Amino acid sequence: MKNIFILLIILNSFLLAVDAKQETKMDKEIQKQIELEKKYAREQTFYKGEDFDLKSFEINPDSIKSIPDSNIDYSDGDDVLEMD
């Protein structure tokens, strides 16, 4: 009878240890997901551009009109088929 009682106590201690490991795994997974959510939030504020002042990079539409048109030929002549 004593042996069975001792065996039950040992078995229960193992089961409690497994439960504790499961809880720590769950806590680690929750912390990992929280970190991923924080990273996602930082990236979203970057992509939205809420923290950036881009007014200095705006172009005045009137200044574009003052730029003269250029007649640059961008072809290099390689697309012409030469026949002898």
PyMOL Python script that loads the backbone (N, CA, C, O; Angstrom):
from pymol import cmd

cmd.read_pdbstr("""\
ATOM      1  N   MET A   1       0.825  -1.194   0.000  1.00  0.00           N
ATOM      2  CA  MET A   1       0.000   0.000   0.000  1.00  0.00           C
ATOM      3  C   MET A   1       0.867   1.254   0.000  1.00  0.00           C
ATOM      4  O   MET A   1       0.572   2.240  -0.676  1.00  0.00           O
ATOM      5  N   LYS A   2       1.964   1.185   0.793  1.00  0.00           N
ATOM      6  CA  LYS A   2       2.864   2.338   0.826  1.00  0.00           C
ATOM      7  C   LYS A   2       3.482   2.596  -0.545  1.00  0.00           C
ATOM      8  O   LYS A   2       3.631   3.742  -0.969  1.00  0.00           O
ATOM      9  N   ASN A   3       3.832   1.528  -1.219  1.00  0.00           N
ATOM     10  CA  ASN A   3       4.458   1.675  -2.526  1.00  0.00           C
ATOM     11  C   ASN A   3       3.516   2.335  -3.537  1.00  0.00           C
ATOM     12  O   ASN A   3       3.938   3.169  -4.337  1.00  0.00           O
ATOM     13  N   ILE A   4       2.265   1.961  -3.493  1.00  0.00           N
ATOM     14  CA  ILE A   4       1.289   2.551  -4.402  1.00  0.00           C
ATOM     15  C   ILE A   4       1.115   4.038  -4.085  1.00  0.00           C
ATOM     16  O   ILE A   4       1.028   4.865  -4.993  1.00  0.00           O
ATOM     17  N   PHE A   5       1.064   4.370  -2.811  1.00  0.00           N
ATOM     18  CA  PHE A   5       0.932   5.768  -2.396  1.00  0.00           C
ATOM     19  C   PHE A   5       2.145   6.592  -2.862  1.00  0.00           C
ATOM     20  O   PHE A   5       1.992   7.701  -3.374  1.00  0.00           O
ATOM     21  N   ILE A   6       3.329   6.040  -2.680  1.00  0.00           N
ATOM     22  CA  ILE A   6       4.550   6.730  -3.111  1.00  0.00           C
ATOM     23  C   ILE A   6       4.558   6.864  -4.639  1.00  0.00           C
ATOM     24  O   ILE A   6       4.940   7.905  -5.173  1.00  0.00           O
ATOM     25  N   LEU A   7       4.140   5.817  -5.325  1.00  0.00           N
ATOM     26  CA  LEU A   7       4.068   5.862  -6.786  1.00  0.00           C
ATOM     27  C   LEU A   7       3.088   6.947  -7.259  1.00  0.00           C
ATOM     28  O   LEU A   7       3.374   7.657  -8.223  1.00  0.00           O
ATOM     29  N   LEU A   8       1.956   7.075  -6.599  1.00  0.00           N
ATOM     30  CA  LEU A   8       0.986   8.121  -6.947  1.00  0.00           C
ATOM     31  C   LEU A   8       1.548   9.517  -6.689  1.00  0.00           C
ATOM     32  O   LEU A   8       1.311  10.429  -7.480  1.00  0.00           O
ATOM     33  N   ILE A   9       2.270   9.693  -5.623  1.00  0.00           N
ATOM     34  CA  ILE A   9       2.873  10.993  -5.326  1.00  0.00           C
ATOM     35  C   ILE A   9       3.908  11.349  -6.400  1.00  0.00           C
ATOM     36  O   ILE A   9       3.950  12.486  -6.871  1.00  0.00           O
ATOM     37  N   ILE A  10       4.734  10.385  -6.783  1.00  0.00           N
ATOM     38  CA  ILE A  10       5.742  10.625  -7.815  1.00  0.00           C
ATOM     39  C   ILE A  10       5.072  10.943  -9.148  1.00  0.00           C
ATOM     40  O   ILE A  10       5.484  11.859  -9.859  1.00  0.00           O
ATOM     41  N   LEU A  11       4.046  10.182  -9.474  1.00  0.00           N
ATOM     42  CA  LEU A  11       3.322  10.410 -10.723  1.00  0.00           C
ATOM     43  C   LEU A  11       2.684  11.805 -10.744  1.00  0.00           C
ATOM     44  O   LEU A  11       2.742  12.498 -11.761  1.00  0.00           O
ATOM     45  N   ASN A  12       2.089  12.210  -9.646  1.00  0.00           N
ATOM     46  CA  ASN A  12       1.482  13.550  -9.568  1.00  0.00           C
ATOM     47  C   ASN A  12       2.539  14.645  -9.685  1.00  0.00           C
ATOM     48  O   ASN A  12       2.288  15.677 -10.309  1.00  0.00           O
ATOM     49  N   SER A  13       3.704  14.439  -9.101  1.00  0.00           N
ATOM     50  CA  SER A  13       4.753  15.451  -9.201  1.00  0.00           C
ATOM     51  C   SER A  13       5.229  15.589 -10.646  1.00  0.00           C
ATOM     52  O   SER A  13       5.512  16.698 -11.099  1.00  0.00           O
ATOM     53  N   PHE A  14       5.319  14.475 -11.372  1.00  0.00           N
ATOM     54  CA  PHE A  14       5.680  14.551 -12.787  1.00  0.00           C
ATOM     55  C   PHE A  14       4.612  15.286 -13.593  1.00  0.00           C
ATOM     56  O   PHE A  14       4.941  16.092 -14.464  1.00  0.00           O
ATOM     57  N   LEU A  15       3.358  15.021 -13.315  1.00  0.00           N
ATOM     58  CA  LEU A  15       2.273  15.692 -14.027  1.00  0.00           C
ATOM     59  C   LEU A  15       2.267  17.190 -13.747  1.00  0.00           C
ATOM     60  O   LEU A  15       2.010  17.990 -14.646  1.00  0.00           O
ATOM     61  N   LEU A  16       2.547  17.568 -12.518  1.00  0.00           N
ATOM     62  CA  LEU A  16       2.617  18.984 -12.184  1.00  0.00           C
ATOM     63  C   LEU A  16       3.797  19.653 -12.887  1.00  0.00           C
ATOM     64  O   LEU A  16       3.696  20.802 -13.318  1.00  0.00           O
ATOM     65  N   ALA A  17       4.898  18.946 -13.000  1.00  0.00           N
ATOM     66  CA  ALA A  17       6.072  19.493 -13.690  1.00  0.00           C
ATOM     67  C   ALA A  17       5.778  19.698 -15.173  1.00  0.00           C
ATOM     68  O   ALA A  17       6.213  20.691 -15.756  1.00  0.00           O
ATOM     69  N   VAL A  18       5.055  18.786 -15.780  1.00  0.00           N
ATOM     70  CA  VAL A  18       4.691  18.918 -17.190  1.00  0.00           C
ATOM     71  C   VAL A  18       3.770  20.113 -17.374  1.00  0.00           C
ATOM     72  O   VAL A  18       3.922  20.865 -18.337  1.00  0.00           O
ATOM     73  N   ASP A  19       2.811  20.302 -16.463  1.00  0.00           N
ATOM     74  CA  ASP A  19       1.919  21.462 -16.531  1.00  0.00           C
ATOM     75  C   ASP A  19       2.705  22.761 -16.408  1.00  0.00           C
ATOM     76  O   ASP A  19       2.410  23.734 -17.101  1.00  0.00           O
ATOM     77  N   ALA A  20       3.694  22.781 -15.538  1.00  0.00           N
ATOM     78  CA  ALA A  20       4.501  23.988 -15.369  1.00  0.00           C
ATOM     79  C   ALA A  20       5.281  24.288 -16.644  1.00  0.00           C
ATOM     80  O   ALA A  20       5.413  25.449 -17.032  1.00  0.00           O
ATOM     81  N   LYS A  21       5.798  23.249 -17.298  1.00  0.00           N
ATOM     82  CA  LYS A  21       6.514  23.457 -18.554  1.00  0.00           C
ATOM     83  C   LYS A  21       5.582  23.980 -19.633  1.00  0.00           C
ATOM     84  O   LYS A  21       5.969  24.845 -20.419  1.00  0.00           O
ATOM     85  N   GLN A  22       4.360  23.467 -19.681  1.00  0.00           N
ATOM     86  CA  GLN A  22       3.391  23.935 -20.670  1.00  0.00           C
ATOM     87  C   GLN A  22       3.068  25.404 -20.448  1.00  0.00           C
ATOM     88  O   GLN A  22       2.940  26.167 -21.406  1.00  0.00           O
ATOM     89  N   GLU A  23       2.935  25.806 -19.183  1.00  0.00           N
ATOM     90  CA  GLU A  23       2.643  27.208 -18.880  1.00  0.00           C
ATOM     91  C   GLU A  23       3.810  28.107 -19.287  1.00  0.00           C
ATOM     92  O   GLU A  23       3.591  29.203 -19.803  1.00  0.00           O
ATOM     93  N   THR A  24       5.044  27.656 -19.062  1.00  0.00           N
ATOM     94  CA  THR A  24       6.179  28.483 -19.453  1.00  0.00           C
ATOM     95  C   THR A  24       6.287  28.562 -20.975  1.00  0.00           C
ATOM     96  O   THR A  24       6.654  29.604 -21.517  1.00  0.00           O
ATOM     97  N   LYS A  25       5.970  27.468 -21.667  1.00  0.00           N
ATOM     98  CA  LYS A  25       5.969  27.514 -23.122  1.00  0.00           C
ATOM     99  C   LYS A  25       4.908  28.498 -23.618  1.00  0.00           C
ATOM    100  O   LYS A  25       5.138  29.257 -24.559  1.00  0.00           O
ATOM    101  N   MET A  26       3.758  28.468 -22.977  1.00  0.00           N
ATOM    102  CA  MET A  26       2.691  29.370 -23.367  1.00  0.00           C
ATOM    103  C   MET A  26       3.078  30.814 -23.082  1.00  0.00           C
ATOM    104  O   MET A  26       2.806  31.701 -23.891  1.00  0.00           O
ATOM    105  N   ASP A  27       3.704  31.055 -21.946  1.00  0.00           N
ATOM    106  CA  ASP A  27       4.154  32.411 -21.624  1.00  0.00           C
ATOM    107  C   ASP A  27       5.191  32.904 -22.622  1.00  0.00           C
ATOM    108  O   ASP A  27       5.162  34.064 -23.031  1.00  0.00           O
ATOM    109  N   LYS A  28       6.098  32.031 -23.012  1.00  0.00           N
ATOM    110  CA  LYS A  28       7.109  32.411 -24.008  1.00  0.00           C
ATOM    111  C   LYS A  28       6.455  32.727 -25.344  1.00  0.00           C
ATOM    112  O   LYS A  28       6.834  33.687 -26.014  1.00  0.00           O
ATOM    113  N   GLU A  29       5.480  31.927 -25.729  1.00  0.00           N
ATOM    114  CA  GLU A  29       4.795  32.162 -26.995  1.00  0.00           C
ATOM    115  C   GLU A  29       3.996  33.472 -26.954  1.00  0.00           C
ATOM    116  O   GLU A  29       3.943  34.206 -27.941  1.00  0.00           O
ATOM    117  N   ILE A  30       3.391  33.750 -25.825  1.00  0.00           N
ATOM    118  CA  ILE A  30       2.656  35.020 -25.677  1.00  0.00           C
ATOM    119  C   ILE A  30       3.612  36.193 -25.770  1.00  0.00           C
ATOM    120  O   ILE A  30       3.313  37.176 -26.447  1.00  0.00           O
ATOM    121  N   GLN A  31       4.762  36.113 -25.103  1.00  0.00           N
ATOM    122  CA  GLN A  31       5.745  37.191 -25.177  1.00  0.00           C
ATOM    123  C   GLN A  31       6.264  37.369 -26.606  1.00  0.00           C
ATOM    124  O   GLN A  31       6.494  38.494 -27.049  1.00  0.00           O
ATOM    125  N   LYS A  32       6.446  36.268 -27.318  1.00  0.00           N
ATOM    126  CA  LYS A  32       6.899  36.339 -28.700  1.00  0.00           C
ATOM    127  C   LYS A  32       5.860  37.057 -29.562  1.00  0.00           C
ATOM    128  O   LYS A  32       6.207  37.889 -30.400  1.00  0.00           O
ATOM    129  N   GLN A  33       4.596  36.731 -29.354  1.00  0.00           N
ATOM    130  CA  GLN A  33       3.531  37.377 -30.127  1.00  0.00           C
ATOM    131  C   GLN A  33       3.411  38.860 -29.777  1.00  0.00           C
ATOM    132  O   GLN A  33       3.131  39.681 -30.650  1.00  0.00           O
ATOM    133  N   ILE A  34       3.617  39.203 -28.518  1.00  0.00           N
ATOM    134  CA  ILE A  34       3.573  40.613 -28.109  1.00  0.00           C
ATOM    135  C   ILE A  34       4.688  41.386 -28.800  1.00  0.00           C
ATOM    136  O   ILE A  34       4.470  42.501 -29.273  1.00  0.00           O
ATOM    137  N   GLU A  35       5.884  40.800 -28.860  1.00  0.00           N
ATOM    138  CA  GLU A  35       7.004  41.457 -29.538  1.00  0.00           C
ATOM    139  C   GLU A  35       6.721  41.635 -31.030  1.00  0.00           C
ATOM    140  O   GLU A  35       7.053  42.667 -31.614  1.00  0.00           O
ATOM    141  N   LEU A  36       6.105  40.620 -31.642  1.00  0.00           N
ATOM    142  CA  LEU A  36       5.762  40.747 -33.053  1.00  0.00           C
ATOM    143  C   LEU A  36       4.737  41.857 -33.281  1.00  0.00           C
ATOM    144  O   LEU A  36       4.813  42.584 -34.271  1.00  0.00           O
ATOM    145  N   GLU A  37       3.782  41.984 -32.363  1.00  0.00           N
ATOM    146  CA  GLU A  37       2.782  43.053 -32.484  1.00  0.00           C
ATOM    147  C   GLU A  37       3.433  44.430 -32.308  1.00  0.00           C
ATOM    148  O   GLU A  37       3.063  45.383 -32.994  1.00  0.00           O
ATOM    149  N   LYS A  38       4.390  44.534 -31.402  1.00  0.00           N
ATOM    150  CA  LYS A  38       5.093  45.807 -31.218  1.00  0.00           C
ATOM    151  C   LYS A  38       5.874  46.160 -32.485  1.00  0.00           C
ATOM    152  O   LYS A  38       5.876  47.310 -32.924  1.00  0.00           O
ATOM    153  N   LYS A  39       6.533  45.163 -33.063  1.00  0.00           N
ATOM    154  CA  LYS A  39       7.292  45.387 -34.296  1.00  0.00           C
ATOM    155  C   LYS A  39       6.347  45.824 -35.414  1.00  0.00           C
ATOM    156  O   LYS A  39       6.659  46.742 -36.173  1.00  0.00           O
ATOM    157  N   TYR A  40       5.205  45.172 -35.513  1.00  0.00           N
ATOM    158  CA  TYR A  40       4.224  45.531 -36.536  1.00  0.00           C
ATOM    159  C   TYR A  40       3.728  46.960 -36.337  1.00  0.00           C
ATOM    160  O   TYR A  40       3.559  47.698 -37.308  1.00  0.00           O
ATOM    161  N   ALA A  41       3.497  47.349 -35.104  1.00  0.00           N
ATOM    162  CA  ALA A  41       3.032  48.716 -34.828  1.00  0.00           C
ATOM    163  C   ALA A  41       4.093  49.741 -35.223  1.00  0.00           C
ATOM    164  O   ALA A  41       3.763  50.785 -35.785  1.00  0.00           O
ATOM    165  N   ARG A  42       5.374  49.453 -34.933  1.00  0.00           N
ATOM    166  CA  ARG A  42       6.445  50.374 -35.328  1.00  0.00           C
ATOM    167  C   ARG A  42       6.526  50.490 -36.840  1.00  0.00           C
ATOM    168  O   ARG A  42       6.691  51.586 -37.375  1.00  0.00           O
ATOM    169  N   GLU A  43       6.409  49.362 -37.530  1.00  0.00           N
ATOM    170  CA  GLU A  43       6.476  49.395 -38.988  1.00  0.00           C
ATOM    171  C   GLU A  43       5.301  50.162 -39.580  1.00  0.00           C
ATOM    172  O   GLU A  43       5.467  50.888 -40.560  1.00  0.00           O
ATOM    173  N   GLN A  44       4.131  50.010 -39.002  1.00  0.00           N
ATOM    174  CA  GLN A  44       2.965  50.700 -39.539  1.00  0.00           C
ATOM    175  C   GLN A  44       3.086  52.208 -39.371  1.00  0.00           C
ATOM    176  O   GLN A  44       2.687  52.958 -40.262  1.00  0.00           O
ATOM    177  N   THR A  45       3.630  52.668 -38.244  1.00  0.00           N
ATOM    178  CA  THR A  45       3.820  54.108 -38.095  1.00  0.00           C
ATOM    179  C   THR A  45       4.858  54.612 -39.084  1.00  0.00           C
ATOM    180  O   THR A  45       4.768  55.748 -39.549  1.00  0.00           O
ATOM    181  N   PHE A  46       5.846  53.777 -39.412  1.00  0.00           N
ATOM    182  CA  PHE A  46       6.839  54.173 -40.412  1.00  0.00           C
ATOM    183  C   PHE A  46       6.186  54.284 -41.781  1.00  0.00           C
ATOM    184  O   PHE A  46       6.395  55.267 -42.492  1.00  0.00           O
ATOM    185  N   TYR A  47       5.396  53.282 -42.156  1.00  0.00           N
ATOM    186  CA  TYR A  47       4.792  53.277 -43.480  1.00  0.00           C
ATOM    187  C   TYR A  47       3.736  54.369 -43.639  1.00  0.00           C
ATOM    188  O   TYR A  47       3.543  54.894 -44.735  1.00  0.00           O
ATOM    189  N   LYS A  48       3.066  54.702 -42.567  1.00  0.00           N
ATOM    190  CA  LYS A  48       2.060  55.770 -42.639  1.00  0.00           C
ATOM    191  C   LYS A  48       2.717  57.139 -42.743  1.00  0.00           C
ATOM    192  O   LYS A  48       2.116  58.075 -43.270  1.00  0.00           O
ATOM    193  N   GLY A  49       3.927  57.266 -42.253  1.00  0.00           N
ATOM    194  CA  GLY A  49       4.652  58.524 -42.342  1.00  0.00           C
ATOM    195  C   GLY A  49       4.172  59.571 -41.369  1.00  0.00           C
ATOM    196  O   GLY A  49       4.352  60.766 -41.605  1.00  0.00           O
ATOM    197  N   GLU A  50       3.566  59.148 -40.281  1.00  0.00           N
ATOM    198  CA  GLU A  50       3.042  60.109 -39.317  1.00  0.00           C
ATOM    199  C   GLU A  50       4.143  60.849 -38.565  1.00  0.00           C
ATOM    200  O   GLU A  50       3.927  61.970 -38.105  1.00  0.00           O
ATOM    201  N   ASP A  51       5.300  60.246 -38.436  1.00  0.00           N
ATOM    202  CA  ASP A  51       6.388  60.850 -37.673  1.00  0.00           C
ATOM    203  C   ASP A  51       7.339  61.671 -38.537  1.00  0.00           C
ATOM    204  O   ASP A  51       8.336  62.188 -38.034  1.00  0.00           O
ATOM    205  N   PHE A  52       7.047  61.797 -39.817  1.00  0.00           N
ATOM    206  CA  PHE A  52       7.967  62.474 -40.707  1.00  0.00           C
ATOM    207  C   PHE A  52       7.381  63.784 -41.208  1.00  0.00           C
ATOM    208  O   PHE A  52       6.187  63.884 -41.493  1.00  0.00           O
ATOM    209  N   ASP A  53       8.252  64.793 -41.310  1.00  0.00           N
ATOM    210  CA  ASP A  53       7.852  66.076 -41.861  1.00  0.00           C
ATOM    211  C   ASP A  53       8.437  66.171 -43.266  1.00  0.00           C
ATOM    212  O   ASP A  53       9.628  66.432 -43.435  1.00  0.00           O
ATOM    213  N   LEU A  54       7.601  65.961 -44.258  1.00  0.00           N
ATOM    214  CA  LEU A  54       8.063  65.941 -45.637  1.00  0.00           C
ATOM    215  C   LEU A  54       7.737  67.232 -46.381  1.00  0.00           C
ATOM    216  O   LEU A  54       7.838  67.275 -47.607  1.00  0.00           O
ATOM    217  N   LYS A  55       7.356  68.261 -45.677  1.00  0.00           N
ATOM    218  CA  LYS A  55       7.008  69.537 -46.306  1.00  0.00           C
ATOM    219  C   LYS A  55       8.211  70.145 -47.022  1.00  0.00           C
ATOM    220  O   LYS A  55       8.038  70.827 -48.033  1.00  0.00           O
ATOM    221  N   SER A  56       9.412  69.917 -46.529  1.00  0.00           N
ATOM    222  CA  SER A  56      10.597  70.511 -47.154  1.00  0.00           C
ATOM    223  C   SER A  56      10.908  69.874 -48.510  1.00  0.00           C
ATOM    224  O   SER A  56      11.669  70.441 -49.295  1.00  0.00           O
ATOM    225  N   PHE A  57      10.329  68.702 -48.796  1.00  0.00           N
ATOM    226  CA  PHE A  57      10.598  68.024 -50.055  1.00  0.00           C
ATOM    227  C   PHE A  57       9.503  68.248 -51.092  1.00  0.00           C
ATOM    228  O   PHE A  57       9.577  67.699 -52.191  1.00  0.00           O
ATOM    229  N   GLU A  58       8.501  69.035 -50.765  1.00  0.00           N
ATOM    230  CA  GLU A  58       7.439  69.295 -51.727  1.00  0.00           C
ATOM    231  C   GLU A  58       7.947  70.209 -52.840  1.00  0.00           C
ATOM    232  O   GLU A  58       8.804  71.064 -52.617  1.00  0.00           O
ATOM    233  N   ILE A  59       7.409  70.016 -54.031  1.00  0.00           N
ATOM    234  CA  ILE A  59       7.828  70.794 -55.199  1.00  0.00           C
ATOM    235  C   ILE A  59       6.739  71.801 -55.531  1.00  0.00           C
ATOM    236  O   ILE A  59       5.550  71.480 -55.540  1.00  0.00           O
ATOM    237  N   ASN A  60       7.167  73.011 -55.800  1.00  0.00           N
ATOM    238  CA  ASN A  60       6.239  74.060 -56.200  1.00  0.00           C
ATOM    239  C   ASN A  60       5.848  73.825 -57.658  1.00  0.00           C
ATOM    240  O   ASN A  60       6.721  73.794 -58.525  1.00  0.00           O
ATOM    241  N   PRO A  61       4.563  73.659 -57.944  1.00  0.00           N
ATOM    242  CA  PRO A  61       4.154  73.397 -59.330  1.00  0.00           C
ATOM    243  C   PRO A  61       4.506  74.532 -60.290  1.00  0.00           C
ATOM    244  O   PRO A  61       4.710  74.284 -61.479  1.00  0.00           O
ATOM    245  N   ASP A  62       4.581  75.747 -59.810  1.00  0.00           N
ATOM    246  CA  ASP A  62       4.949  76.860 -60.680  1.00  0.00           C
ATOM    247  C   ASP A  62       6.403  76.772 -61.117  1.00  0.00           C
ATOM    248  O   ASP A  62       6.742  77.192 -62.223  1.00  0.00           O
ATOM    249  N   SER A  63       7.263  76.232 -60.267  1.00  0.00           N
ATOM    250  CA  SER A  63       8.675  76.114 -60.641  1.00  0.00           C
ATOM    251  C   SER A  63       8.875  75.045 -61.714  1.00  0.00           C
ATOM    252  O   SER A  63       9.832  75.120 -62.485  1.00  0.00           O
ATOM    253  N   ILE A  64       7.997  74.061 -61.774  1.00  0.00           N
ATOM    254  CA  ILE A  64       8.109  73.028 -62.808  1.00  0.00           C
ATOM    255  C   ILE A  64       7.813  73.629 -64.176  1.00  0.00           C
ATOM    256  O   ILE A  64       8.429  73.246 -65.171  1.00  0.00           O
ATOM    257  N   LYS A  65       6.879  74.563 -64.230  1.00  0.00           N
ATOM    258  CA  LYS A  65       6.523  75.182 -65.502  1.00  0.00           C
ATOM    259  C   LYS A  65       7.683  75.994 -66.082  1.00  0.00           C
ATOM    260  O   LYS A  65       7.769  76.174 -67.297  1.00  0.00           O
ATOM    261  N   SER A  66       8.569  76.482 -65.221  1.00  0.00           N
ATOM    262  CA  SER A  66       9.679  77.307 -65.695  1.00  0.00           C
ATOM    263  C   SER A  66      10.849  76.496 -66.246  1.00  0.00           C
ATOM    264  O   SER A  66      11.778  77.078 -66.806  1.00  0.00           O
ATOM    265  N   ILE A  67      10.830  75.200 -66.107  1.00  0.00           N
ATOM    266  CA  ILE A  67      11.911  74.355 -66.626  1.00  0.00           C
ATOM    267  C   ILE A  67      11.692  74.172 -68.123  1.00  0.00           C
ATOM    268  O   ILE A  67      10.608  73.766 -68.543  1.00  0.00           O
ATOM    269  N   PRO A  68      12.711  74.466 -68.937  1.00  0.00           N
ATOM    270  CA  PRO A  68      12.534  74.340 -70.389  1.00  0.00           C
ATOM    271  C   PRO A  68      12.475  72.873 -70.813  1.00  0.00           C
ATOM    272  O   PRO A  68      13.073  72.005 -70.177  1.00  0.00           O
ATOM    273  N   ASP A  69      11.748  72.614 -71.891  1.00  0.00           N
ATOM    274  CA  ASP A  69      11.683  71.267 -72.442  1.00  0.00           C
ATOM    275  C   ASP A  69      13.014  70.936 -73.096  1.00  0.00           C
ATOM    276  O   ASP A  69      13.654  71.802 -73.692  1.00  0.00           O
ATOM    277  N   SER A  70      13.416  69.711 -72.985  1.00  0.00           N
ATOM    278  CA  SER A  70      14.671  69.306 -73.611  1.00  0.00           C
ATOM    279  C   SER A  70      14.369  68.313 -74.723  1.00  0.00           C
ATOM    280  O   SER A  70      13.442  67.509 -74.621  1.00  0.00           O
ATOM    281  N   ASN A  71      15.152  68.379 -75.771  1.00  0.00           N
ATOM    282  CA  ASN A  71      14.988  67.484 -76.908  1.00  0.00           C
ATOM    283  C   ASN A  71      16.123  66.475 -76.922  1.00  0.00           C
ATOM    284  O   ASN A  71      16.905  66.430 -77.872  1.00  0.00           O
ATOM    285  N   ILE A  72      16.215  65.689 -75.903  1.00  0.00           N
ATOM    286  CA  ILE A  72      17.286  64.709 -75.786  1.00  0.00           C
ATOM    287  C   ILE A  72      16.836  63.411 -76.431  1.00  0.00           C
ATOM    288  O   ILE A  72      15.743  62.912 -76.162  1.00  0.00           O
ATOM    289  N   ASP A  73      17.693  62.875 -77.284  1.00  0.00           N
ATOM    290  CA  ASP A  73      17.421  61.590 -77.913  1.00  0.00           C
ATOM    291  C   ASP A  73      18.074  60.514 -77.052  1.00  0.00           C
ATOM    292  O   ASP A  73      19.299  60.416 -76.987  1.00  0.00           O
ATOM    293  N   TYR A  74      17.258  59.722 -76.403  1.00  0.00           N
ATOM    294  CA  TYR A  74      17.779  58.717 -75.487  1.00  0.00           C
ATOM    295  C   TYR A  74      18.123  57.405 -76.187  1.00  0.00           C
ATOM    296  O   TYR A  74      18.656  56.502 -75.542  1.00  0.00           O
ATOM    297  N   SER A  75      17.843  57.268 -77.455  1.00  0.00           N
ATOM    298  CA  SER A  75      18.180  56.030 -78.149  1.00  0.00           C
ATOM    299  C   SER A  75      19.674  56.035 -78.462  1.00  0.00           C
ATOM    300  O   SER A  75      20.247  57.073 -78.794  1.00  0.00           O
ATOM    301  N   ASP A  76      20.279  54.894 -78.354  1.00  0.00           N
ATOM    302  CA  ASP A  76      21.719  54.801 -78.592  1.00  0.00           C
ATOM    303  C   ASP A  76      22.047  54.223 -79.964  1.00  0.00           C
ATOM    304  O   ASP A  76      23.220  54.032 -80.285  1.00  0.00           O
ATOM    305  N   GLY A  77      21.048  53.947 -80.765  1.00  0.00           N
ATOM    306  CA  GLY A  77      21.286  53.465 -82.107  1.00  0.00           C
ATOM    307  C   GLY A  77      21.443  51.965 -82.201  1.00  0.00           C
ATOM    308  O   GLY A  77      21.559  51.441 -83.308  1.00  0.00           O
ATOM    309  N   ASP A  78      21.453  51.259 -81.103  1.00  0.00           N
ATOM    310  CA  ASP A  78      21.610  49.808 -81.140  1.00  0.00           C
ATOM    311  C   ASP A  78      20.358  49.107 -81.644  1.00  0.00           C
ATOM    312  O   ASP A  78      20.412  47.948 -82.054  1.00  0.00           O
ATOM    313  N   ASP A  79      19.250  49.798 -81.614  1.00  0.00           N
ATOM    314  CA  ASP A  79      18.017  49.144 -82.033  1.00  0.00           C
ATOM    315  C   ASP A  79      17.825  49.202 -83.552  1.00  0.00           C
ATOM    316  O   ASP A  79      16.821  48.712 -84.069  1.00  0.00           O
ATOM    317  N   VAL A  80      18.773  49.793 -84.258  1.00  0.00           N
ATOM    318  CA  VAL A  80      18.685  49.893 -85.728  1.00  0.00           C
ATOM    319  C   VAL A  80      19.369  48.677 -86.326  1.00  0.00           C
ATOM    320  O   VAL A  80      20.496  48.335 -85.966  1.00  0.00           O
ATOM    321  N   LEU A  81      18.671  48.036 -87.243  1.00  0.00           N
ATOM    322  CA  LEU A  81      19.210  46.857 -87.922  1.00  0.00           C
ATOM    323  C   LEU A  81      20.023  47.316 -89.131  1.00  0.00           C
ATOM    324  O   LEU A  81      19.489  47.988 -90.014  1.00  0.00           O
ATOM    325  N   GLU A  82      21.302  46.962 -89.179  1.00  0.00           N
ATOM    326  CA  GLU A  82      22.144  47.355 -90.302  1.00  0.00           C
ATOM    327  C   GLU A  82      22.198  46.227 -91.315  1.00  0.00           C
ATOM    328  O   GLU A  82      22.402  45.063 -90.968  1.00  0.00           O
ATOM    329  N   MET A  83      22.014  46.586 -92.546  1.00  0.00           N
ATOM    330  CA  MET A  83      22.070  45.585 -93.605  1.00  0.00           C
ATOM    331  C   MET A  83      23.148  46.003 -94.605  1.00  0.00           C
ATOM    332  O   MET A  83      23.215  47.169 -94.994  1.00  0.00           O
ATOM    333  N   ASP A  84      23.976  45.074 -95.014  1.00  0.00           N
ATOM    334  CA  ASP A  84      25.048  45.368 -95.991  1.00  0.00           C
ATOM    335  C   ASP A  84      24.626  45.018 -97.371  1.00  0.00           C
ATOM    336  O   ASP A  84      25.395  45.197 -98.315  1.00  0.00           O
TER     337      ASP A  84
END
""", "prot")
cmd.dss("prot")
cmd.show_as("cartoon", "prot")
cmd.util.cbc("prot")
cmd.orient("prot")
